[in-house]
Amino acid sequence: MRLLFAGTPAVAVPSLRALLQHPAHQVVAVLTRPQAPAGRGRRLTPSPVAELAEAAGVEVLSPDRPSDPDFVRRLVELEVDCAPVVAYGALLREPALSLPRHGWVNLHFSLLPAWRGAAPVQHALLHGDDTTGATTFRIRPGLDDGPVFGVLTERVRPDDTSGTLLARLAEAGAPLLVATLDGIADGSLQPQPQPADGISHAPKLTVSDARIDFGQPALAVDRRIRACTPDPGAWTDFRDGRLKLGPVTAEAGSPDGRLPAGELLVGKNAVLVGTATTPVRLGSVQPAGKKPMPAADWARGLRLESGERLG
């Protein structure tokens, strides 16, 4: 089939790479978000999907919106059979939705109808799911509610962050997307409606959502930090600034019994912080304007003493 691939971040790259290598399909163009500022210099940088497409000699289309008339005209000219989508990052509307002969097929990183929306992996971790996965479905005007072609499941590991889990799903999801397109091409695969039960939503996590409340139980603190790692980045207040937090480890207790929420217990090789239940051991921390570092090194550098507070 002639394909228009739509995607933007690094998690879409495994799927695009697999389709570029597939002998039965031809990626005739790529749709991606416009260049965005990145790095300390805030230079305009092409998306990871755009970089791969350009290296492969594939046309890159970057409209402000996929409803832009110039993009719609180009889509008509390309005579696309199907448009696979992986984390494109913008809503698809008519008339673009109706132009590919077999529609737009999304690879979504959850077991639909669970976690419809922009941040399914983050919400799976935030809510303590034991299992997640990926789903291919036909895009309709609604939010991730189209009929399903195929699914895969993935166990959530105790130390997973949204970054590590999403990376595994991106690699595992690429063959699922390829198999889905193969089935559409030969007519062997028909999508099935999503169940009416089990619907949940996963809106994008904001910087405000990533603020850690040590007045919550240790389990909730651990889940929120891992869900927000690496994006948008977990953080807390410390002294007069913000302190970014990497994943923590729950402690069975502390030498002085339960620590008050947010209070630090500074040891030679570890820094504990109190929660509503058991303390947690800080992993890496990142003060403003500095690189991430082990919490014990941070404490030694500031000559921290027990009794100071986070949050």
SULGICOR-V296614 format. One record per backbone hydrogen bond with DSSP energy under -1.0 kcal/mol. NH is the residue of the N-H (numbers start at 1). CO is the residue of the C=O. E is the energy in kcal/mol with one decimal. If there is no record, write none. Layout:
BEGIN
nh=NH co=CO e=E
nh=NH co=CO e=E
END
This chain:
BEGIN
nh=3 co=26 e=-3.3
nh=4 co=82 e=-1.6
nh=5 co=29 e=-2.2
nh=6 co=84 e=-2.7
nh=7 co=31 e=-2.2
nh=12 co=9 e=-1.7
nh=13 co=10 e=-1.4
nh=16 co=12 e=-2.0
nh=17 co=13 e=-3.0
nh=18 co=14 e=-2.1
nh=19 co=15 e=-2.0
nh=20 co=16 e=-2.5
nh=21 co=17 e=-1.4
nh=26 co=1 e=-3.0
nh=28 co=3 e=-2.3
nh=29 co=3 e=-1.1
nh=30 co=59 e=-2.6
nh=31 co=5 e=-3.2
nh=32 co=61 e=-2.4
nh=36 co=45 e=-1.6
nh=38 co=43 e=-1.7
nh=42 co=39 e=-1.2
nh=43 co=38 e=-1.3
nh=45 co=36 e=-2.1
nh=49 co=8 e=-1.7
nh=51 co=47 e=-2.3
nh=52 co=48 e=-1.9
nh=53 co=49 e=-2.5
nh=54 co=50 e=-2.7
nh=55 co=51 e=-2.0
nh=56 co=52 e=-1.6
nh=57 co=54 e=-1.1
nh=58 co=53 e=-2.9
nh=61 co=30 e=-3.4
nh=68 co=65 e=-2.0
nh=72 co=68 e=-2.2
nh=73 co=69 e=-2.6
nh=74 co=70 e=-2.0
nh=75 co=71 e=-2.5
nh=76 co=72 e=-2.0
nh=77 co=73 e=-2.1
nh=78 co=74 e=-1.9
nh=81 co=2 e=-2.4
nh=82 co=2 e=-1.7
nh=83 co=103 e=-2.1
nh=85 co=105 e=-2.9
nh=86 co=6 e=-2.7
nh=97 co=93 e=-1.3
nh=99 co=96 e=-1.2
nh=101 co=80 e=-1.5
nh=102 co=81 e=-3.8
nh=103 co=100 e=-1.4
nh=105 co=83 e=-1.7
nh=106 co=137 e=-2.8
nh=107 co=85 e=-2.8
nh=108 co=135 e=-3.2
nh=110 co=108 e=-1.6
nh=112 co=110 e=-1.2
nh=114 co=111 e=-2.0
nh=116 co=200 e=-2.9
nh=119 co=202 e=-2.6
nh=123 co=119 e=-1.9
nh=124 co=120 e=-2.0
nh=125 co=121 e=-1.9
nh=126 co=122 e=-2.6
nh=127 co=123 e=-2.0
nh=128 co=125 e=-1.4
nh=129 co=124 e=-2.7
nh=132 co=154 e=-2.9
nh=134 co=152 e=-1.9
nh=135 co=108 e=-2.8
nh=136 co=150 e=-2.6
nh=137 co=106 e=-1.9
nh=138 co=147 e=-2.4
nh=139 co=104 e=-2.8
nh=144 co=142 e=-1.0
nh=148 co=192 e=-3.4
nh=149 co=136 e=-3.2
nh=150 co=136 e=-1.2
nh=152 co=134 e=-2.0
nh=154 co=132 e=-2.7
nh=156 co=130 e=-2.9
nh=160 co=157 e=-1.8
nh=162 co=226 e=-2.2
nh=163 co=229 e=-1.7
nh=165 co=161 e=-2.4
nh=166 co=162 e=-2.0
nh=167 co=163 e=-1.8
nh=168 co=164 e=-1.8
nh=169 co=165 e=-2.3
nh=170 co=166 e=-2.3
nh=171 co=167 e=-1.8
nh=172 co=168 e=-2.7
nh=173 co=169 e=-2.5
nh=174 co=170 e=-1.0
nh=177 co=173 e=-2.5
nh=178 co=174 e=-2.3
nh=179 co=175 e=-2.7
nh=180 co=176 e=-2.2
nh=181 co=177 e=-2.3
nh=182 co=178 e=-2.4
nh=183 co=179 e=-2.3
nh=184 co=180 e=-2.2
nh=185 co=181 e=-2.4
nh=186 co=182 e=-2.1
nh=188 co=183 e=-1.1
nh=189 co=183 e=-1.4
nh=192 co=148 e=-2.8
nh=200 co=113 e=-1.6
nh=202 co=116 e=-3.3
nh=210 co=206 e=-1.2
nh=211 co=208 e=-1.3
nh=212 co=235 e=-2.8
nh=216 co=213 e=-1.8
nh=221 co=217 e=-2.1
nh=222 co=218 e=-2.7
nh=223 co=219 e=-2.3
nh=224 co=220 e=-2.3
nh=225 co=221 e=-2.2
nh=226 co=222 e=-2.2
nh=227 co=223 e=-2.5
nh=228 co=224 e=-1.7
nh=229 co=226 e=-1.1
nh=233 co=228 e=-2.3
nh=235 co=210 e=-1.9
nh=236 co=243 e=-1.9
nh=238 co=241 e=-2.9
nh=241 co=238 e=-2.4
nh=243 co=236 e=-3.0
nh=244 co=286 e=-2.3
nh=245 co=234 e=-2.4
nh=246 co=284 e=-2.9
nh=249 co=281 e=-1.9
nh=251 co=279 e=-2.8
nh=257 co=254 e=-2.1
nh=262 co=274 e=-2.9
nh=263 co=260 e=-2.1
nh=264 co=308 e=-3.2
nh=265 co=272 e=-2.6
nh=267 co=270 e=-3.0
nh=272 co=265 e=-2.7
nh=273 co=280 e=-2.3
nh=274 co=263 e=-2.1
nh=276 co=216 e=-2.2
nh=280 co=273 e=-2.3
nh=281 co=249 e=-3.7
nh=282 co=271 e=-2.7
nh=285 co=293 e=-2.9
nh=286 co=244 e=-2.0
nh=290 co=287 e=-2.0
nh=293 co=285 e=-2.6
nh=295 co=283 e=-2.4
nh=298 co=294 e=-2.1
nh=299 co=295 e=-2.6
nh=300 co=296 e=-2.2
nh=301 co=297 e=-2.5
nh=302 co=298 e=-1.7
nh=304 co=299 e=-2.5
nh=307 co=264 e=-2.5
nh=308 co=305 e=-1.3
nh=310 co=262 e=-2.8
nh=311 co=237 e=-3.2
END
